Amino acid sequence: MSKVKIQGNASGTGVVTLTAPNTNTDRTITLPDSTGSILMTDGDGSSLTNIERGLQSVQTFGVNGTWTKPAGVSKIKVTCIGAGGGGGSQGTGGGGGGTSIIFLLDVTAITSEVVTIGAGGSGAGGTGSGTAGATSSFGAHCSATGGQGGFGGTTTTQDPAQGGVGSGGNLNLGGNSGSQLRGGSGGASYLGGGSGTYGSAPGAGASGGNSGIQSFSGNAGIVIIEEYK
């Protein structure tokens, strides 16, 4: 049977007192089967040291790639945004890419995942319509489709190009629709943009072209991965 030994410090003069609780029920303290120190705290955690938690790092993908889990990371937040649609020539703006957000994904058993970034939809010449933006995804966990291409050859107004949609996340959002006016702005994504000739933010749709002007391409999507211990 194991023995319990209480040994005083030879240089100390203080007295260590073990006080039994005021109870008629037995109490048991089980020591771990390993060498170490007893963790002491004042109850509010302020005296704890060397505790590394919270956000550790961020990886951003603007092109296709592979996410590899850093050492010590156990959970991640994933923001996946589809690409913006291209603008229509002499037509309307392209729609913004959709968004899917996973607030907290346990990656204890995951070492890597394929990251796919949607390419922006192409603009058009003449009176052609823009093409849709492509889908962005993080493995099979979440994805977001691209925005619809703007309509070409409109005279005044047209039904707006619709934004993409997210799926698989805790929060799934649609991108903004493009302007329905001829030469109007593209739709914004979750990160903004959509107000200029080229959308200024990832996933933003491009504006439509006016008479005799080639319309522009939408912005590519993006995947942002925040890494936590």
N, C-alpha and C positions, 0 to 999 in steps of 0.2 A: 504494500500500500504506500502511495506517495505521502511524503511528509510536508508539512507547512512550516517554513522557517521565517521568523521575523528577526531581522538583523539591524541593529542600530549603526549609525555612522560614528566612527571612532572620534572624529573631530568635533562632533556636535554635542550640545548639552540639552537641547530641547527634548520634550517628552511627546511621543506619539500616542494618542489615546484612541482606541476603538470603542465606540459607545454603542451598545445594543439599543435597538428601537423599543419604544414603549408599546409593546404588543405581546399578545399571548400566542401569536402564530409564528412558527419557525420561519426564518429567512435564510436563503442560500445565495451565496456569491460564487459563481463559477469562473475560474480563471482560464484564459485561453491556453491551449497546448503549444505555446511558443514563447520565446523570450521577447521582452519589450517593456514599455513603460505604460503606466496607467494614465490615460488622458484626463486632464483636469480642466474644468471650465467654471466660470462664475455664473453660468446659466444663460447668458445672452449671446454667447459665441464670440464676444469681442476679444477674448484672450487666446483664441485658436490661431495658430500660425501655419504657414506652408500649405494652405488650402487653396488649390487652383481650380476654380470653377468659372462658369460664365463663358462669354465669347472668347475663343482662342485665335481664330483666323478666319479669313474669307477668301474663297476662290471664285473668280468670275470667268465665265466662258462666253466668248463672242464668236467662236468657231467650234466645229465639232471636236470632241476630245474625250478623254476618260478622266473621271474624278477618282482620285486615290485618297483613301482616308489617312490623315496624318496620325502619328502615334499619339495615343491618349485620348483621341476624340471618340465620344460615344453617341452623340446626338447631333443632328444638323437641321437647319432650316433651309428649305429650298424655295426659291422664287423663279418660276419658269414663265417666260414671255415669248409669244409667237411673233412672227415677222409682220411688218406692215405691208399693206397692199400697194401696188403701183397705181399711179394716177392715170385717168383716162385722157386721151388726146382730144383737145377741144371738149373737155368733159369734166367729170367730178373727181374729187379727191379719193384716194384709197382708204380703206378702213384700217384702224389700228389693231395690232395683235392682241389676242386674249392673254389672260394671266391665270396661273395656278400656283397657289402657295401652300406648302406643307409646313406648318408651324414647328413641329418637332418630330423628326424621324429617327427612331432608334437604329443606329448603324453598328451595334455591337457585333453582329454576325455578318456585316458587309465590309468588304475590303475595297471594292471599286465598283463604279457604275459608268455606263456609256452615257455621254452627254451629246445630244443632238441639237444643233442650232438652226432654226429655220432661216432660209435666205429670203431677202425682201422681194416682193413682187416687182415685175418689170413694168416700166412705162411703155407708152406706145406712140406711134406716129400717125399721121393722117387723121382719121377719126376713130382709131382703134381704142379698145378698152384695155386698161391695165390688167395684169395678172395678179392672182391672190398671193399673199405671203405664205411661206411654208411653216410647218409645225415645229416647235421646239419641245424637247422632252428630257426628263431625267430618268434613265432606265425605263422601267415599267411603272414607276411610282406616280408620276404626274406628267401632264403634257398641256400644251396650249396651241391652238390653231392660229394661223395667220389671218390677217384682215382681207376682205374681199377687194378685188381690183376695182378702180373707179371706172365709170361708164364713159365711153367716148362718143363724140358727135352729138352732144346735147346742145340744144338751142338756148334754153333758159334754165330750167330746173329739171331734176331727175331724181328718182328714188336714190337715197344715199347708199354708198357701199358700206356693208355691215362690218363691224369689228369681229375679230376671232373670239373664241371661247376657251376657257380653261376647263380641265377635268382631272380628277384624281386627287386634288388637294383638299385641305381643310377649308380653304377659301378659293372659289373659282369665279373669275370675273371676266366680263366681256370687254373687248376694246371699243373705243369710241368709233362711231360712224364717221365717214368722210363727209365733207360739205357736199350738199346736193346742187350747189351752184356751179356753173361753168367756170373752170379755172379756180375752183375753191380749194381750201386746205384739206390735207389728209387728216384722218382721225388719230387722236392721241392714244398712246398705250398707257399702261400703269405708271410708267416713268415719265409721262408727259410727251411733249413734242406735238407734231401734227399741224403746226401753224405755218410752216415755211414751205419752200419749194421741195426741200428734203426734210423729212421729219427730223427734229433735232435729238430725239431720244431713241434708244433701242426699241424696236417694235412699232414705231410710229409710221402711219401711212403717208404717202407722198401726195402733193397737191396735183390737181388736174392741170392740163395745159390749155392755154388760150389759143386763139386762131393762129395757125401756122407754127405753133411751138410744140416741140416734142415734150411729152409728159415725162415725169421722173419716176425713179424706182423707190419703193418703200425701204425702210431700214430693216436690217436683219434683227432677229430676236436675240435673246440673252438668257442665260441661266446663272443665277447667283446663289452660292452655297455658303451659309454661315455655319461655322464649326464650333461645337461646344464640348467641354469635358463633362 
